[in-house]
Amino acid sequence: MVKETLRHFENACTFTKYVNKDYQGQFSESTFRPGTTINIPKPARFAVTSGATASFPDLTEESVALTVSQFNASFAPTSVEMTTAVSNDQFSERYLRPMAIALANQVDKDGLSMVTTSVANATGTPGTVPNALLTYLTGGAIIDEHSAPVDDQRSIIVSPMASATIVDALKGLFHSSSDIEKQYKEGKMGLAIGSKWSMDQNVATRTVGVATGTPLVNGASQTGASLITDGWTNSQTGILKAGDLLTIAGVFAVNPVTKVALSRLQTFVVTADANSGSSTGPATLSIYPSIVTSGTTQTVSASPADNAAITVIGTGGTTGSSNIIFHKDAFTMVSIPMQTYGGLDKSAVEKDPDTGIAIRITQGMDVTNDKLLVRADVLYGWSATRPEWACRIEG
């Protein structure tokens, strides 16, 4: 039963298939139990000096926390139902498959929901489904600028509507030869522009906050993950929502290695809902990335000037999807095989060696109510390990 459920579970995962799973083993050491949270280190960054004299600054290393949580799905058919209504060959299709799909969608949904508050790079316009390949190429160029590896580990995950729109827009390119013919016949992009394309119904949908007024930076030389602003429409709940995107006049993105300013403004993602106050429409915004203007972790060309104009990407109240192009190492998922129980009719756990996904099935009997009790559990966690190696394709 557990192997059959795991097969359905794997087939229903999309986003999960294309992310990093190299940290599975940290939870399975027999001599050390790390608890429900581990810290995933980021690559160290270094400053380059000229000449023969070397400097030896303290090494600053960053890490990202990953916490695992348990989810389950269960069902309890009666003995009468199992005897009269469900044959052995129907059991998998009628119960195991939909249960596995429900769990798989939960895993994918959690991962894609993480995208909206952890990824600041963006192109496209919320509410306008992208129909030009250039939009996706721009997303790829943005993660290129952030030094994402150019290899075969890039993927694009799009909503059903975005998938249909881009296939229709590019139908003139499809002709009867090899993979391009297959794309045309299946209605899927497959492999294109150096990325594996997939459709996922769980691509996060979000609605832009109120986003009205004439927002400005309130105070010069601000740094860090909090930005003091004003000029918004007074006394608005949700003037910006978690996941909203904005740029600040004069604050440009930088190459993460050389720290040279790029030609585009840095995009920031709002990480928590914000309300505006009365009088001058003040609002303090939680943002990512943090504003860092120097050193090995520099993120922007300069701190914003007082009264620098803030531009929100998208019109207030507009609903759209956050499609995404990303390198495998932008995100990490860990799935842990759970302990099995003794003294029950059946308790088993299986882990797929390719995807790392583990699922436990526990089966018992409710004698009082004459029911078969079947429960499936997964223990997993997500982390945005290198979110600069991902770009949202808003639409």
N, C-alpha and C positions, 0 to 999 in steps of 0.2 A: 504493500500500500504506500509506503513512504517513497519508494523509488518512482512509482507512478505519479504521485503528487509532485515530487521534485521536477519530473520531466515537464509537467504542465506549467509549473512555476517558472522555470527557466525560459520556456517558450513565450511567456507573457511579459517578460522583462525586456525593455528596450534601452533606455538611458543607462541602466545599471550595467549592461553588457560592455560599455565602452569606457569605463572609468578605471582608475588605479585600484587594485586590490592587493597590493604587495604587503600590507600590514596585518593581514589576517593572523599570521603566526604569533604576533605579540600577545594575543589573548589565549593562546593554547599551550604556553610553556608549562610543563608539569611541575616545575619547581618554583614558579613565580606567577602569582595572579595579580594583574595590574588593576583590578577593579573594573568599573564600567567606563573609565576614561583613559585614553592614552594621548600623549603629545607627539605629533608628527613634525619632525624638524624640516625647516626649509633650507635650501642650499645657502651657504654663507656667501656674503657679498664682500668684495674687496675694493679698496681704492688703489689706484695706480699712481706712483710717483716717478719722476724723471731722475736721471743721473745715477751715480754709483752708490749714493747714500740711501740706505733703506730706513723706513720708519716702521715701528712695530706697535700699532695701536691695539687696544684691547679688542678681541674678537667678539662681535655681536652676532648672536645666532637667534633666529626667530623660530617659533613653533606654533602649530595650530592644534587645538584640542579636538578630539573625536570621541563622542560619547555614544554608547550603544543603548538601545531601548528594545523592549520586547513587544511583539504584536502577535495576535492569534486570531484564528477563525475556527468555528466549530459547528457541529450539527449533531442531532440526536434522533434518528428515525426509530420508530417502534419496531418490535419484533414482527408485528402483523404486517407493517409496511415492507420490511425486508423480505418477508416470506411470500407476500401476495402481489407486491407492486414493483419490486426491484430485483431483476435478475443479476447474476454475477457480472455479466458483460455490460450491464447498464450502470453499475455502481460507480465506475470511474468517470464516465461522461456526465452522469447526473449529479454527482456529489464532489468527487475529487477535483475534477477540472475547474468548475466554477469557484471552489474554495481556493485553489491555487492561484487562479486569476485575480481574485480579490486581494490576496496577500501580495502578489507581484505588483499590482497597481498601487498598493500602499507604499511599497519600497520605492518604486519609480516616482510616485507623487511627492514623497518626502524629498528625494534628491532634486527634482526639478523645482520644488518650492524654495529650496535653499538658493537656487540660482538668482531669484529675484532680489534677495537682500545681500548677496555676497559678491555679485559680479557688477562692476561699475562700467566696464567697456560696453559700448552700445552703438548701434546704427539702426536706421529705420525710424518709423514714426508709430507710436501706439495707436491702434485702431485702423491702420492702413496696412492691409496684408501685402507684403512685398512681392512684386511680380517681376522684378528685374534681377538677373544674375549678379549685377554690379553690387547690389545690397549685400549679398552673401560674400562676394569677393572682398568688399570693404571690411566686413567682419574678419575675414582671414588676414587682411593686411594689418588690421589693428593688433591682432595677437602676434603677428610677425614683428611689429614695432615693440612689442613687449617681450621679445626674445623667445617666443614659444618655438620649440623644435619643429623644423620642417621635415616631417617624416610621414609614415603611413599610420600614425596614431591619432589623426584628427577626425572628428565626427561632427555632423550637423544633425540636430534633433529639431523637428518642426511639428507644428500642430497639424491636424487633418486638413484644415482650410488652407494653411500655408503650403502644405504638400500639393494639394490639388491645384492651387494657383500657380506655383512655379512650374509644375509639369505642363500645365496648359500654356503658359507663357513661352515655354521653350519647345513646344511641340514641333516647330519648324526645323529643329535640329535633329529630330528623330528619323532615322531611316533604317532599312533592313540590313543591319550589319552588327554582329556580335552583341556587345553589352548595350549599345544604344538602342538596338531593336528590342532587347529585353526590357529596358526602361519604358519604352513606348507601350509595349504589350501589357506590362504589369501596372503601369500608372505610378511608378516609383522612380526616384532619381537614381538610386543605387550609388555608384561611385562617381563623383564629379568634383571638379575644382580641388582635387587633392584631399577630399574628405568623403567619409562614408555617410550617406544620407539615410535617415530613418524617420518614420512618422511615429509620434507617441501621443496618445489621447490625453496624457497627463501633463503636457506642456502647460506651465503655469499661466493662468489668465489673471490679469489684475486691472484695477480701475485707477486712473490717475487721480490724485487728490484734488481739492478745490482749485489750488494753483492760480488764484487771481490776485490782482494788485500789481504793484511795480516793485518787486523785491530787490533789495540792495544789501550788500554786506554792511554790517553795523560795527565799525571799528577796524582799524588797520592792523597788519602784522599778525593776524590770527593763524595759529597752527593747531595740529591735532585733529581729533575725530569729532569735534563739536564746532559748529559755525553759528555765530550770533548774527542775526539778520533782522531787517525790518522792511516796511513798505508793502507788506501783504495786506489784503483786505482784512479789516478789523474783525476780531472775535469770531474766527472761523475754526470749527472743529474739523480736524483732518485737512488743514491747509495743504499739507503734503502727507502722503502715505508711505509706509515702508515699501521700498521697491521703486519709488519715483526716482527719476534721473534728472540731473541738472549740470550746467556748466557755469563758470564764473569768469567774467571778462578779465583778460590778462593773466589767467592761470592756465598755463599750458602743460600738457603731458611731457614727460621726459623719457629718454631711452634709459631703461633700468640698469644698464651696464655702464654706458659712458656718461650718463646724466645730461646729455645734450638735449635742449628743448626741441620738441617736435612741432610740426606746423598746425596741430589741432589742439583745441582746448581739452583739458582733462575733464572727463565725465565722472561725476560723483553719484553714488547711489545713496539714497536716504535709508537708513537702517531701522528707523522707528517712526511711528506716526508722530506728527507735530501739529500743534494748534497755534493759531495766531492770537495775540493779545489785543487789547483795546488801544485807542489813541493812535499810535504810529504803526500798528500792525506788526509788533515784534514777534519773532519766533526763533528759538534755538534749535538747530538741526543737528541730528546725529548722522554722520556721513562716513562713507568708505570710498576710496582710501583716505587715510589720515593725511592732512596737509603737512608734508615734511619738505623743507626747502634746501637741505644740505645733508652731507654725509652719505654713507653707503646705502641707506634706506630711503634716499630722496625719492619723492613721488611727483613733485610739480616744479615748475620753473621758478615760481615765486609765491609768496603768500598774497592773498587778495588785498587790494587797496580798499580803504574806506569808501563806501558808496559804490563799489564795483557792482555792475549789473549782474543779476542772476537770471539765467534762462532755464526754465523747466522744459524738458523734452516731452512734448505731447500736450494736448489741450485738457484742461481740467474736466473730470468726469468721464473721459473717454476710456472705454474698455478695450483691451487688446491682449495679445499673447506674447510671452517672452521666449521666442525660439532661440536657439543657441548654437554657436560653433565653438568647439573647444578641443584642446589637446587632452589626451588621456590623463595626464598628470595634473590637470587643473582640479580634479575632484578625486576624493578617496572614499570608497565604501568598504566596510568591514562586515562580514556575516560570520557569526560564531556558532558552531555546533553546540546545542544545549544538552545538558545532562539528561539521561533517560531515567525513568522511574522503575523501581523493582516492585513486585507484588501486584502488577496490573496484567491484564490479559495480553496486551501488546504495547511496547514503547520502543521506538527506534528512531534513529537520526541518520540522515544521509547528507553528504556534502559533495557537490559537483567539483571535480578537480580542475575544470577549465574556468568556470565563472567564480568559484569560491562560495557560491550560495549554499547555505545549509538550512535544512528544514527538519523539524522533529514532529512525528506523528505519535499521538498517544491514544490508545483505544481501550475502553473499559465497558462495564455493564452496570446500568442503573437497574438493579433488581427490583426495587420498589415500584418503579414505573414501567418496567419491562422495555427499556430503551438501550440502544447501542450508542455509546458516547464516543465521538471521534473529534479530536482536537489537533490542529496544526499550529505550530509556533515557529516564529523566526526571531532571531536576536541580531540586530544590525545597527549600524550608525553611519552617518555621512559627515564629510568635512570638505570645505572649500580650501584645498591645500595650496593651490597656485591659481587663484581666481583671475589674475592678470593674463593667464593663458586661455581665457574664455571671453567671448563677446556675445552679448545679447543681440538678437535680430528682432527688433520690436515690430509688431504688426497686428 
